[in-house]
Amino acid sequence: MFLCFVDESEQGDFFGFAALLADEVCTKRLTTRLNEIMEQAAADWGLEPTTEFHAHPMFHGKEDWAVVPTRARVGLFHKVVDAIVDEPVYIILRSVDGRRLRQRQAEKGMLAFIHRRFATVKESDPRAAENMRKLWVKIAGCRLYDQGSWP
């Protein structure tokens, strides 16, 4: 049996989601690895061990992540991505422009969110741009579903 973990995101009229599909053995290994990463982060930076690895607060130093320096947050994010792509999981990335969705609802005009961001957003900080490039290389080298529908 596969388990599916889904997270959604929206910004204005742009909506996206990411899903991981993994069997229960892989899910247990990945959960153990992510817990180990968080336990170390909790020891190093005083985070609660139950703190969520959520990309937006991590990258922007918001909420619980405000106490963690930028380099440490980026390093932790890389460790999380490494843990995911090291497992035989399937990653599904989709996004949709709200206006286009309303225009083409019957066609389900979905696009890959991270690819679109990578291809269209110009990071003002070269370090952020380099980290986005590295993350995309890791993710693109994994088992992505339906790559042909990307812009």
HELIX and SHEET records of a PDB file:
HELIX    1   1 GLU A   24  TRP A   45  1                                  22    
HELIX    2   2 ALA A   55  HIS A   60  1                                   6    
HELIX    3   3 GLU A   63  VAL A   67  5                                   5    
HELIX    4   4 THR A   70  VAL A   85  1                                  16    
HELIX    5   5 GLY A   98  GLN A  103  1                                   6    
HELIX    6   6 GLN A  105  GLU A  107  5                                   3    
HELIX    7   7 PHE A  113  THR A  120  1                                   8    
HELIX    8   8 PRO A  126  ALA A  140  1                                  15    
HELIX    9   9 GLN A  147  SER A  149  5                                   3    
SHEET    1   A 4 PHE A   2  GLN A  11  0                                        
SHEET    2   A 4 PHE A  14  ASP A  23 -1                                        
SHEET    3   A 4 TYR A  90  ASP A  97 -1                                        
SHEET    4   A 4 ARG A 143  LEU A 144  1                                        
END                                                                             
